[in-house]
């Protein structure tokens, strides 16, 4: 499936299988790649194949033993010259050897299955780590385009479909080829005519399998896309469950999920029907060959040209092949699923991150901490320029304020400093070092971004504050919480800093979550710190206390504050006003008021609104 398909998100449920583009040549490439992953575990794979060889050899000993037993019994019944005791001993010996061969076959088959499962789980473990690592490495631009529900499906369901092929595909194919190959050779060497009749089903079954394999490939590709759509629907509902309840949209969400589930179920039924048809064609051709073999062999026995033991031997060969023949359908089903799932999985693993360390990237050398934008321009993909000709400088101990309407480029500036995106024009430097020429790890250790979204992990408060350094001293955690004006609240909790915040921090109010993210941002003592409207959910009184505390914590840092509330920026050394990605005003608060333009008009409007609110609301801890 081409990447453009991935970037468009999960497929619409109205898409029919006929519209899916299937690369026939993709199956051998993907399956060979999965096989190579398994062969990295050479020792266990070699042992598994050896067990399969032994199991096949034990199985192929049975036809000759049964054929000999039948001939000896027939000889005894016809009154042969050998003593009955001798014949009985021979029969008992044959029975013992048959039981021994069956026991050996069972043990070797079981151990080969265990080794196959072990290797497949090891490959799944490696792929799981690689996929998760890739999620951390891929740029924000990729995550902007691809829905997380689709990625979860690829990293879980598609990965499982890839893993299963190692056990149900690779090793089963080896066992099948060994058994059919050895059986075919022994049948031909024993009686070529009987062998031809017995193997007549092979070309018919081959044609049925070829058709089934292609159709199953299409069916599994469709199922994987529908499962991605189903995961997306469920994830979106869980994330927005409060909105769903607030608007009494339960019936609508249920109908949406039910439709996605029915589409997936119907496609699963189609896959089962395809597999059943292929299996029926193979089984019918197999029993037709066995019937022909029995008719021909019986006729030969009747005219005295062949012994009953020889017919029994060939029928046993056919019986031994019955189970592997049935497994062929399972192998083709597993291969079709692995091709669809593996192609989707490898598509992500093969991506090269848009934002990555350059070949000659060096560690950022911490100096004075001067951040400079030099005629920076930026565009998201092929869209219009989000920033144009933006230049400014922030020195240690200085604070730069950025204001502007929604979509003016404020958050874009915040994302460019830690290099979540690369500039389209111009450059960004820290102490003269272009951020594109230093390692991402060293850059992001030096630059701390406190985002607008107050996301917290479902862990303790202390863990969330010390996220950048899990071994951070408790004193530093408390100091950061004090700076963010959240320590007093934490102290009232029964478990204080060991209190779990719940999924996405929902056990806390919006203002409390934002103050915890501020504490997390200042905890590592970065060289450059950026606050991207990170006080929007905090009331004015608390925000003022936070701002006063931050002034001490950032007095030696280059600081950028992005805000809609202009009172948050009045203390800034310089304020720039953005409109449509361009700087239209810049100066101190007093200078911008004097200019009497956009900034001054916005400040007057916010001041009047604040005066009205002061008469109606008493300031509270988390009043927005």
ABEGO torsion letter per residue (X at the ends): XBAAAAAAEBBBAABBAAABBBBAAAAAAAAAAAAAAAAABAAAAAAAAAAAAAAAAAAAAAAAAAAAAAAAAAAAAAGBABBAAAAAAAAAAAAAAAAAAAAAAAAAAAAAAAAAAAAAAAAAAAAAAAAAAAAAABBAAAAAABBAAAAAAAAAAAAAAAAAAAAAAAAAAAAAAAAAAAAAAAAAAABAAAAAAAAAAAAAAAAAAAAAAAAAAAAAAAAAAAAAAAAAAAAAAAAAAAAAAAAGAAAAAAAAAAAAAAAAAAAAAAAAAAAAAAAAAAAAAAAAAAAAAAAAAAAAAAAGABBAAAAAAAAAAAAAAAAAAAAAAAAAAAAAAAAAAAAAAAAAAABBBABBBBAABBBBBBBAGBBBBBGBBBBBEABBBABBGBBBBBBBGBBBBBBEBBGAGAAAAAAAAAGABBBABEBBBBGGBBAAABBAAAAAAABBBBBABBBBBBBBAAAAAAAABAABBAAAAAAAAAAAGAAAAAAABAAEAABBAEBGGAABBAAAAAAAAAAAAAAAGBABBBBBGAAAABBAAAAAAAAAAAAAAAAABBBBBBBABAAAAAABABBBBBBGGBBABBEBAAAAAAAGBAAAAAAAAAAAAAAAAAAABBBBAABX
